[in-house]
Amino acid sequence: MNKKSSRSVAADLDRFIAPFRFDGSGKFHLKSHKANAKGGLDKQAAEEILEVNKRRLSDFQERLYAQDRWSVLLIFQGMDAAGKDSAIKAIFDGVNPQGCEVYSFKQPTSHELDHDFLWRCMVALPERGRIGIFNRSYYEECLVTRVHPDLLVKEKLPPRLVTKNIWRERFEDISAMERYLTRNGAVVLKFFLNVSREEQRQRFLERLEDPAKQWKFSMGDISERALWPRYQAVYQDIVRHTATSYAPWYVVPADHKWFARVVIGSAIVAALERLDLHFPRADKASLREFKQVRNALEHEGKGRKKRAR
């Protein structure tokens, strides 16, 4: 793709990215972000964009892996049934699994609780040349533990460190860590799948009615749903305090899964395009060796044909 067409594609994608990107500049109110936005698209047009993005993502991923300089960390957060699993599956369908790693962070184990709150995610960070996908992340320790203070007790922190400032301090720690990662060649993109309460209700009903989805449902989902206003307030606080120019948040309208995938896929493709990824170029010495090897292989093939006669 030439530079002119590349700029044209980037401009087209930006209309699905810019309205939902928050980098910490200005004010942020979660209520001003509509969960049912469709960006002027219909489902068919969205599917076409998704397919184009998947092809470009596959190409970029190969170059990322071969170049072995950058790494990409993608963080997915959202309420239950927001569509995190299906979005990851749809967007990365066709991408070489050797270059991607997906981690789902559930309730911490006793071993994980014996470390700091960032530890279990830090040991799962992607290597250079790879894409790391976090289905939930270290942000859970500023979210669930804040909504359920009893969980914070299980983290075994010295009591004197558990003050009213603990959440602000965690935000500072996270932002400093993400800054460190970006200074060492990691691209950090964070997606909050913003689903409405009514859409979550409908998806829970679908899970209850579909035998293939019933395994996803637990009674805990209902008890957490009762805390919806609290979760929304905490998510707003998280985005406000941890969105930065180097690790922005994308508040993705998630009521229409097909549009959420357009936003997420477009943001990832646009970020990879800015890295100027390319396959490593062979030096002159290597090219001379390649020529010798090619000549030897061609000569070997001619010899076999003669013997076969």
C-alpha positions as a Python dict, from the first residue, in 0.01 Angstrom:
ca = {
    (1, 'M'): (0, 0, 0),
    (2, 'N'): (150, 338, -99),
    (3, 'K'): (169, 633, 137),
    (4, 'K'): (-122, 817, -24),
    (5, 'S'): (-361, 524, -5),
    (6, 'S'): (-234, 447, 346),
    (7, 'R'): (-329, 799, 458),
    (8, 'S'): (-669, 761, 294),
    (9, 'V'): (-737, 434, 477),
    (10, 'A'): (-622, 588, 807),
    (11, 'A'): (-862, 880, 757),
    (12, 'D'): (-1150, 641, 686),
    (13, 'L'): (-1074, 441, 999),
    (14, 'D'): (-1041, 750, 1216),
    (15, 'R'): (-1415, 819, 1206),
    (16, 'F'): (-1465, 490, 1388),
    (17, 'I'): (-1188, 564, 1637),
    (18, 'A'): (-1169, 933, 1731),
    (19, 'P'): (-1521, 967, 1883),
    (20, 'F'): (-1447, 687, 2127),
    (21, 'R'): (-1084, 759, 2216),
    (22, 'F'): (-1005, 935, 2544),
    (23, 'D'): (-644, 1025, 2622),
    (24, 'G'): (-695, 1213, 2947),
    (25, 'S'): (-725, 1559, 2795),
    (26, 'G'): (-1048, 1737, 2877),
    (27, 'K'): (-1333, 1602, 3084),
    (28, 'F'): (-1483, 1255, 3077),
    (29, 'H'): (-1839, 1155, 3165),
    (30, 'L'): (-1937, 796, 3097),
    (31, 'K'): (-2303, 889, 3056),
    (32, 'S'): (-2218, 1102, 2752),
    (33, 'H'): (-2097, 789, 2569),
    (34, 'K'): (-2393, 606, 2418),
    (35, 'A'): (-2373, 228, 2438),
    (36, 'N'): (-2598, 182, 2134),
    (37, 'A'): (-2406, 403, 1886),
    (38, 'K'): (-2362, 261, 1535),
    (39, 'G'): (-2150, 526, 1368),
    (40, 'G'): (-2387, 558, 1074),
    (41, 'L'): (-2322, 197, 969),
    (42, 'D'): (-2546, -100, 913),
    (43, 'K'): (-2447, -456, 994),
    (44, 'Q'): (-2351, -548, 638),
    (45, 'A'): (-2118, -250, 598),
    (46, 'A'): (-1966, -329, 937),
    (47, 'E'): (-1896, -688, 833),
    (48, 'E'): (-1711, -563, 524),
    (49, 'I'): (-1495, -332, 734),
    (50, 'L'): (-1428, -614, 979),
    (51, 'E'): (-1304, -840, 699),
    (52, 'V'): (-1071, -571, 564),
    (53, 'N'): (-938, -503, 913),
    (54, 'K'): (-877, -876, 971),
    (55, 'R'): (-670, -905, 654),
    (56, 'R'): (-466, -598, 743),
    (57, 'L'): (-423, -715, 1102),
    (58, 'S'): (-294, -1052, 981),
    (59, 'D'): (-40, -878, 757),
    (60, 'F'): (72, -638, 1030),
    (61, 'Q'): (103, -923, 1280),
    (62, 'E'): (342, -1112, 1051),
    (63, 'R'): (557, -801, 1010),
    (64, 'L'): (546, -731, 1384),
    (65, 'Y'): (665, -1085, 1456),
    (66, 'A'): (939, -1077, 1193),
    (67, 'Q'): (1068, -732, 1287),
    (68, 'D'): (1084, -833, 1656),
    (69, 'R'): (1109, -479, 1792),
    (70, 'W'): (764, -377, 1915),
    (71, 'S'): (511, -557, 2132),
    (72, 'V'): (139, -484, 2158),
    (73, 'L'): (-72, -508, 2473),
    (74, 'L'): (-449, -500, 2429),
    (75, 'I'): (-663, -471, 2741),
    (76, 'F'): (-1035, -557, 2738),
    (77, 'Q'): (-1259, -450, 3025),
    (78, 'G'): (-1635, -443, 3060),
    (79, 'M'): (-1933, -564, 3254),
    (80, 'D'): (-2044, -928, 3230),
    (81, 'A'): (-2189, -1006, 2883),
    (82, 'A'): (-2032, -695, 2732),
    (83, 'G'): (-1893, -910, 2450),
    (84, 'K'): (-1522, -928, 2533),
    (85, 'D'): (-1478, -1295, 2442),
    (86, 'S'): (-1668, -1274, 2115),
    (87, 'A'): (-1491, -952, 2012),
    (88, 'I'): (-1148, -1109, 2063),
    (89, 'K'): (-1253, -1419, 1870),
    (90, 'A'): (-1401, -1225, 1578),
    (91, 'I'): (-1125, -966, 1539),
    (92, 'F'): (-836, -1211, 1560),
    (93, 'D'): (-992, -1483, 1347),
    (94, 'G'): (-729, -1574, 1088),
    (95, 'V'): (-435, -1419, 1272),
    (96, 'N'): (-140, -1654, 1328),
    (97, 'P'): (-185, -1787, 1685),
    (98, 'Q'): (194, -1818, 1725),
    (99, 'G'): (215, -1440, 1740),
    (100, 'C'): (-74, -1384, 1982),
    (101, 'E'): (-135, -1478, 2344),
    (102, 'V'): (-465, -1440, 2526),
    (103, 'Y'): (-488, -1431, 2905),
    (104, 'S'): (-810, -1426, 3105),
    (105, 'F'): (-767, -1300, 3459),
    (106, 'K'): (-1021, -1448, 3697),
    (107, 'Q'): (-1031, -1444, 4077),
    (108, 'P'): (-671, -1430, 4207),
    (109, 'T'): (-521, -1751, 4345),
    (110, 'S'): (-357, -1766, 4687),
    (111, 'H'): (-17, -1762, 4512),
    (112, 'E'): (-110, -1450, 4318),
    (113, 'L'): (-237, -1281, 4633),
    (114, 'D'): (109, -1326, 4785),
    (115, 'H'): (240, -1075, 4532),
    (116, 'D'): (163, -711, 4453),
    (117, 'F'): (-155, -639, 4259),
    (118, 'L'): (27, -592, 3927),
    (119, 'W'): (241, -906, 3946),
    (120, 'R'): (18, -1168, 3783),
    (121, 'C'): (-35, -948, 3478),
    (122, 'M'): (328, -841, 3453),
    (123, 'V'): (451, -1199, 3417),
    (124, 'A'): (207, -1240, 3124),
    (125, 'L'): (322, -935, 2925),
    (126, 'P'): (386, -1002, 2554),
    (127, 'E'): (738, -1047, 2423),
    (128, 'R'): (873, -829, 2144),
    (129, 'G'): (711, -924, 1817),
    (130, 'R'): (393, -1050, 1981),
    (131, 'I'): (41, -931, 2058),
    (132, 'G'): (-76, -988, 2414),
    (133, 'I'): (-450, -980, 2482),
    (134, 'F'): (-573, -936, 2839),
    (135, 'N'): (-935, -1036, 2894),
    (136, 'R'): (-972, -835, 3213),
    (137, 'S'): (-649, -714, 3370),
    (138, 'Y'): (-480, -535, 3657),
    (139, 'Y'): (-767, -285, 3638),
    (140, 'E'): (-979, -542, 3821),
    (141, 'E'): (-779, -454, 4132),
    (142, 'C'): (-913, -99, 4109),
    (143, 'L'): (-1262, -213, 4014),
    (144, 'V'): (-1389, -529, 4182),
    (145, 'T'): (-1183, -471, 4496),
    (146, 'R'): (-1327, -120, 4518),
    (147, 'V'): (-1685, -238, 4476),
    (148, 'H'): (-1619, -525, 4719),
    (149, 'P'): (-1385, -393, 4992),
    (150, 'D'): (-1367, -737, 5157),
    (151, 'L'): (-1157, -855, 4860),
    (152, 'L'): (-897, -592, 4937),
    (153, 'V'): (-844, -755, 5278),
    (154, 'K'): (-742, -1079, 5104),
    (155, 'E'): (-453, -900, 4934),
    (156, 'K'): (-269, -908, 5270),
    (157, 'L'): (-150, -550, 5255),
    (158, 'P'): (-8, -405, 5577),
    (159, 'P'): (-302, -219, 5738),
    (160, 'R'): (-114, 111, 5751),
    (161, 'L'): (-98, 111, 5368),
    (162, 'V'): (-473, 75, 5320),
    (163, 'T'): (-572, 440, 5336),
    (164, 'K'): (-834, 653, 5165),
    (165, 'N'): (-569, 731, 4904),
    (166, 'I'): (-515, 371, 4793),
    (167, 'W'): (-714, 401, 4469),
    (168, 'R'): (-543, 722, 4363),
    (169, 'E'): (-210, 557, 4442),
    (170, 'R'): (-301, 252, 4231),
    (171, 'F'): (-397, 476, 3941),
    (172, 'E'): (-56, 644, 3971),
    (173, 'D'): (121, 307, 3981),
    (174, 'I'): (-67, 183, 3674),
    (175, 'S'): (2, 498, 3473),
    (176, 'A'): (371, 485, 3566),
    (177, 'M'): (389, 118, 3467),
    (178, 'E'): (216, 180, 3133),
    (179, 'R'): (452, 470, 3066),
    (180, 'Y'): (744, 239, 3138),
    (181, 'L'): (610, -20, 2895),
    (182, 'T'): (566, 232, 2614),
    (183, 'R'): (918, 362, 2669),
    (184, 'N'): (1040, 8, 2613),
    (185, 'G'): (861, -56, 2285),
    (186, 'A'): (514, -169, 2392),
    (187, 'V'): (199, -29, 2237),
    (188, 'V'): (-78, -21, 2499),
    (189, 'L'): (-442, 3, 2389),
    (190, 'K'): (-727, -24, 2640),
    (191, 'F'): (-1087, -102, 2547),
    (192, 'F'): (-1384, -54, 2777),
    (193, 'L'): (-1683, -230, 2620),
    (194, 'N'): (-1964, 0, 2719),
    (195, 'V'): (-2281, -211, 2726),
    (196, 'S'): (-2616, -78, 2850),
    (197, 'R'): (-2798, -235, 3142),
    (198, 'E'): (-3091, -329, 2920),
    (199, 'E'): (-2868, -500, 2664),
    (200, 'Q'): (-2696, -693, 2942),
    (201, 'R'): (-3040, -811, 3060),
    (202, 'Q'): (-3125, -934, 2710),
    (203, 'R'): (-2794, -1119, 2679),
    (204, 'F'): (-2842, -1286, 3017),
    (205, 'L'): (-3185, -1406, 2900),
    (206, 'E'): (-3027, -1547, 2582),
    (207, 'R'): (-2771, -1735, 2790),
    (208, 'L'): (-3043, -1885, 3006),
    (209, 'E'): (-3241, -2000, 2702),
    (210, 'D'): (-2955, -2133, 2489),
    (211, 'P'): (-2801, -2465, 2608),
    (212, 'A'): (-2479, -2374, 2426),
    (213, 'K'): (-2448, -2056, 2636),
    (214, 'Q'): (-2584, -2164, 2974),
    (215, 'W'): (-2237, -2258, 3095),
    (216, 'K'): (-2144, -1888, 3078),
    (217, 'F'): (-2410, -1791, 3330),
    (218, 'S'): (-2369, -1791, 3706),
    (219, 'M'): (-2586, -1658, 3987),
    (220, 'G'): (-2299, -1426, 4071),
    (221, 'D'): (-2375, -1239, 3749),
    (222, 'I'): (-2709, -1135, 3893),
    (223, 'S'): (-2567, -1020, 4225),
    (224, 'E'): (-2306, -811, 4042),
    (225, 'R'): (-2577, -668, 3816),
    (226, 'A'): (-2747, -531, 4126),
    (227, 'L'): (-2435, -319, 4180),
    (228, 'W'): (-2452, -167, 3830),
    (229, 'P'): (-2449, 203, 3939),
    (230, 'R'): (-2146, 144, 4157),
    (231, 'Y'): (-1955, -31, 3880),
    (232, 'Q'): (-2035, 249, 3634),
    (233, 'A'): (-1909, 511, 3877),
    (234, 'V'): (-1585, 321, 3935),
    (235, 'Y'): (-1529, 263, 3563),
    (236, 'Q'): (-1572, 636, 3506),
    (237, 'D'): (-1310, 705, 3772),
    (238, 'I'): (-1069, 452, 3620),
    (239, 'V'): (-1095, 600, 3270),
    (240, 'R'): (-1063, 955, 3400),
    (241, 'H'): (-747, 883, 3597),
    (242, 'T'): (-562, 633, 3378),
    (243, 'A'): (-628, 756, 3023),
    (244, 'T'): (-310, 906, 2879),
    (245, 'S'): (-170, 997, 2539),
    (246, 'Y'): (58, 693, 2552),
    (247, 'A'): (-207, 448, 2683),
    (248, 'P'): (-552, 581, 2585),
    (249, 'W'): (-888, 429, 2664),
    (250, 'Y'): (-1141, 347, 2393),
    (251, 'V'): (-1494, 363, 2528),
    (252, 'V'): (-1652, 123, 2280),
    (253, 'P'): (-2030, 123, 2220),
    (254, 'A'): (-2103, -245, 2284),
    (255, 'D'): (-2481, -286, 2245),
    (256, 'H'): (-2424, -378, 1880),
    (257, 'K'): (-2144, -633, 1877),
    (258, 'W'): (-2076, -581, 1507),
    (259, 'F'): (-2009, -210, 1559),
    (260, 'A'): (-1793, -274, 1867),
    (261, 'R'): (-1574, -497, 1649),
    (262, 'V'): (-1539, -221, 1389),
    (263, 'V'): (-1418, 27, 1654),
    (264, 'I'): (-1178, -216, 1821),
    (265, 'G'): (-1037, -359, 1499),
    (266, 'S'): (-992, -13, 1346),
    (267, 'A'): (-809, 116, 1655),
    (268, 'I'): (-571, -181, 1653),
    (269, 'V'): (-500, -159, 1278),
    (270, 'A'): (-444, 218, 1296),
    (271, 'A'): (-199, 176, 1587),
    (272, 'L'): (-2, -95, 1404),
    (273, 'E'): (8, 114, 1087),
    (274, 'R'): (184, 394, 1277),
    (275, 'L'): (472, 159, 1370),
    (276, 'D'): (610, 138, 1014),
    (277, 'L'): (640, -239, 1039),
    (278, 'H'): (843, -420, 775),
    (279, 'F'): (1016, -751, 719),
    (280, 'P'): (1389, -747, 807),
    (281, 'R'): (1610, -673, 507),
    (282, 'A'): (1900, -906, 436),
    (283, 'D'): (2249, -751, 425),
    (284, 'K'): (2488, -791, 129),
    (285, 'A'): (2677, -1079, 289),
    (286, 'S'): (2355, -1271, 347),
    (287, 'L'): (2237, -1204, -8),
    (288, 'R'): (2563, -1352, -143),
    (289, 'E'): (2513, -1660, 75),
    (290, 'F'): (2152, -1690, -44),
    (291, 'K'): (2271, -1681, -405),
    (292, 'Q'): (2521, -1961, -342),
    (293, 'V'): (2258, -2173, -165),
    (294, 'R'): (2006, -2111, -445),
    (295, 'N'): (2260, -2215, -709),
    (296, 'A'): (2341, -2531, -512),
    (297, 'L'): (1973, -2622, -475),
    (298, 'E'): (1905, -2559, -844),
    (299, 'H'): (2207, -2772, -941),
    (300, 'E'): (2082, -3048, -709),
    (301, 'G'): (1743, -3042, -879),
    (302, 'K'): (1896, -3068, -1227),
    (303, 'G'): (2107, -3366, -1115),
    (304, 'R'): (1799, -3552, -992),
    (305, 'K'): (1616, -3495, -1321),
    (306, 'K'): (1911, -3641, -1519),
    (307, 'R'): (1925, -3952, -1299),
    (308, 'A'): (1550, -3998, -1334),
    (309, 'R'): (1589, -4019, -1715),
}
